[in-house]
Amino acid sequence: MAELLTKKERMKVLKTLDSDLEFRYAVAGYLGLSEILKGLERIGEGQNKIWDEIRALREEQSKLWEEIKALREGQNKIWDEIRALREEQSKLWEAQSKLWETVNRLSVTVERLTITVEEEGIDVVAYKLREKLGLDIKLSRLFIDGLGEVDLYGVSDDLCVVGEATVRLGERLIDELERKIDLLRSLRPDLLRPKLIKVVYVDYATPGALVRAAERGVWILKWSGDLTPLVIHELKMK
């Protein structure tokens, strides 16, 4: 502004400032307002920079929240998978538990059935011996180390009875009975007598088993009657 005024004009302004109080205040006010406006302008520029920084921070914050949201969604999916696996595991345990219950029931059923056949065999064979030979022999199960179990065993004077009880008789059980008798002769000859009846009580016997039993003199019978003849064997005692 000073460059736009001539020297004379500047001198006039200075003289007026010196003599005119109101004019002096007006100029001072103008100059102060100008500085204020400049300061406000600088403040505005700084404020704009601050808002730019704030916007940048908010954008970064938004990105962080999106990443956190993505992580949470991923975490939720993982937990969903874990819950699904646990549910499947629970179903497997339930299925396994039911399977074991079924197996146990079948085991008990088979055990009861086997015991029933043995008890029935003891009663029927004892009855038939009284009926055929007039012998009152108490039969029971026999357990011997190294031999196992004999379902039917009893003695009366010089006669002993050794036998098995089964639902279904095959040729293998005939051989098993012969093996047990041989083991008795070697392990516990004191349990045998000079006379021996080999017997198997059955519900059903295969034709091949009946043929082999007849060849070896094994008495096969069921509750309704004899399937092979009763034979009394003479044993050579050691």
C-alpha positions in Angstrom: 0.0 0.0 0.0 2.9 2.3 0.8 4.3 1.8 -2.8 0.9 3.0 -4.2 1.2 6.4 -2.3 3.3 9.3 -3.3 5.7 10.8 -0.9 3.4 13.7 -0.4 0.5 11.4 0.3 2.5 9.4 2.8 3.5 12.6 4.6 -0.2 13.6 4.7 -1.2 10.2 6.1 1.5 10.4 8.7 0.5 14.0 9.7 -3.2 12.9 9.9 -2.2 9.9 12.1 -0.3 12.3 14.3 -3.1 14.9 14.6 -6.4 12.9 14.1 -7.0 10.6 17.0 -10.0 8.8 15.5 -8.2 8.2 12.2 -5.3 6.8 14.2 -7.6 4.4 16.0 -9.3 3.4 12.8 -5.9 2.6 11.1 -4.8 0.7 14.2 -8.0 -1.2 14.3 -7.7 -2.1 10.7 -4.1 -3.2 11.1 -5.1 -5.3 14.2 -8.0 -6.8 12.3 -5.8 -7.7 9.4 -3.4 -9.5 11.7 -6.3 -11.3 13.3 -7.6 -12.3 10.0 -4.2 -13.5 9.0 -4.0 -15.4 12.2 -7.4 -16.9 11.7 -6.4 -17.8 8.2 -3.3 -19.6 9.6 -5.5 -21.3 12.2 -7.9 -22.3 9.5 -5.1 -23.9 7.5 -3.8 -25.7 10.6 -7.3 -26.8 11.4 -7.8 -28.2 7.9 -4.6 -30.1 8.4 -5.9 -31.5 11.7 -9.2 -32.5 10.0 -7.2 -34.2 7.2 -5.2 -36.1 9.9 -8.5 -37.0 11.7 -10.0 -38.2 8.4 -6.9 -40.3 7.7 -7.1 -41.7 11.3 -10.7 -42.5 10.9 -10.0 -44.3 7.6 -7.3 -46.3 9.3 -9.7 -47.0 12.2 -12.3 -48.2 9.8 -9.8 -50.5 8.2 -8.8 -51.9 11.6 -12.5 -52.4 12.5 -13.0 -54.2 9.2 -10.0 -56.4 9.9 -11.3 -57.1 13.5 -14.7 -57.9 12.1 -13.1 -60.3 9.6 -11.1 -61.9 12.4 -14.2 -62.3 14.5 -16.1 -63.8 11.6 -13.2 -66.2 11.1 -13.1 -67.0 14.8 -16.9 -67.6 14.8 -16.5 -70.0 11.9 -13.8 -71.8 13.8 -16.1 -72.1 16.8 -18.9 -73.3 14.6 -16.6 -76.0 13.2 -15.5 -76.9 16.8 -19.2 -77.1 17.9 -20.0 -79.3 14.8 -17.1 -81.6 15.6 -18.2 -81.8 19.2 -21.7 -82.7 18.1 -20.4 -85.3 15.8 -18.2 -86.7 18.6 -21.1 -86.8 20.9 -23.1 -88.7 18.3 -20.3 -91.1 17.9 -20.0 -91.6 21.6 -23.8 -92.2 21.8 -23.6 -94.7 18.9 -20.7 -96.4 20.5 -22.5 -96.6 23.8 -25.6 -98.0 22.1 -23.4 -100.5 20.3 -21.8 -101.7 23.6 -25.2 -101.9 25.2 -26.3 -104.1 22.3 -23.1 -106.2 22.5 -23.6 -106.6 26.3 -27.2 -107.6 25.8 -26.2 -110.1 23.2 -23.5 -111.4 25.4 -25.9 -111.8 28.3 -28.4 -113.5 26.0 -25.8 -115.9 24.7 -24.5 -116.6 28.2 -28.0 -117.2 29.5 -28.8 -119.5 26.5 -25.5 -121.4 27.1 -26.2 -121.8 30.8 -29.8 -122.9 30.0 -28.5 -125.6 27.6 -26.0 -126.8 30.2 -28.5 -126.9 33.0 -31.0 -128.6 30.8 -28.4 -131.1 29.6 -27.5 -131.9 33.2 -31.1 -132.6 34.1 -32.0 -134.6 30.9 -28.8 -136.7 30.9 -29.2 -137.6 34.6 -32.8 -138.5 34.0 -31.9 -140.7 31.0 -29.2 -142.5 33.0 -31.7 -143.3 35.7 -34.2 -144.5 33.1 -31.8 -146.6 31.0 -29.3 -147.9 33.6 -30.9 -147.2 36.9 -28.0 -145.0 38.0 -28.4 -142.0 40.1 -25.4 -139.9 39.1 -25.1 -136.3 40.2 -23.8 -134.3 37.2 -22.1 -130.9 37.3 -19.7 -128.7 35.4 -16.0 -129.3 35.9 -13.1 -126.8 35.6 -9.5 -128.0 35.3 -6.4 -125.9 34.8 -4.8 -126.7 31.4 -8.0 -128.3 30.2 -10.7 -125.8 30.5 -14.4 -126.6 31.2 -16.3 -129.8 30.9 -20.0 -129.2 30.8 -21.2 -132.6 32.1 -19.2 -134.6 34.6 -20.2 -137.2 37.2 -19.1 -140.6 38.8 -20.8 -143.5 40.3 -18.7 -146.4 41.6 -16.6 -147.6 38.6 -18.5 -145.5 36.0 -17.8 -141.9 35.0 -19.7 -139.6 32.6 -17.9 -136.9 30.6 -19.8 -134.8 28.2 -20.7 -131.4 26.6 -23.9 -129.4 26.1 -24.5 -127.2 23.1 -27.2 -125.6 21.0 -25.8 -126.8 17.7 -23.5 -129.8 17.3 -20.9 -130.0 14.6 -18.1 -132.5 14.0 -15.5 -130.2 15.7 -17.2 -130.5 19.1 -16.9 -134.4 18.8 -13.2 -134.0 18.3 -13.1 -131.4 21.2 -14.8 -133.9 23.6 -12.2 -136.6 22.6 -9.4 -134.1 23.3 -10.7 -133.3 26.7 -11.0 -137.0 27.7 -7.4 -137.5 26.6 -6.3 -134.5 28.7 -8.2 -135.9 31.7 -6.3 -139.2 31.3 -3.0 -137.4 31.3 -3.7 -134.5 33.7 -6.3 -135.9 36.2 -6.6 -139.6 35.8 -8.1 -139.7 39.3 -11.3 -138.2 37.9 -11.8 -141.1 35.6 -13.2 -144.6 36.2 -12.7 -147.9 34.4 -16.0 -147.4 32.6 -16.8 -144.2 30.6 -19.8 -142.8 29.0 -19.1 -140.1 26.4 -22.2 -137.9 25.9 -23.3 -134.6 24.2 -26.6 -133.0 24.9 -27.9 -130.9 21.9 -30.7 -128.9 20.5 -29.6 -129.7 16.9 -26.9 -131.9 15.4 -25.6 -132.0 11.9 -25.7 -135.3 10.0 -21.9 -135.4 9.8 -21.6 -134.9 13.5 -24.0 -137.8 14.2 -22.0 -140.1 11.9 -18.7 -139.2 13.7 -20.3 -139.5 17.1 -21.6 -143.0 16.2 -18.2 -144.0 15.0 -16.6 -143.0 18.2 -19.3 -144.2 20.5 -20.5 -140.8 21.7 -24.0 -140.8 23.0 -25.9 -137.9 21.4 -29.3 -137.0 22.8 -31.8 -134.2 23.1 -34.8 -133.7 25.3 -37.0 -135.7 23.0 -34.8 -138.8 22.7 -31.5 -140.4 21.6 -29.9 -139.5 18.4 -27.1 -142.1 18.7 -26.9 -145.1 21.0 -25.6 -145.0 24.6 -22.2 -146.8 24.7 -20.2 -147.7 27.8 -16.4 -147.7 27.1 -13.8 -149.8 28.9 -10.8 -147.7 29.9 -7.4 -149.0 30.6 -6.4 -147.2 33.7 -2.7 -146.2 34.2 
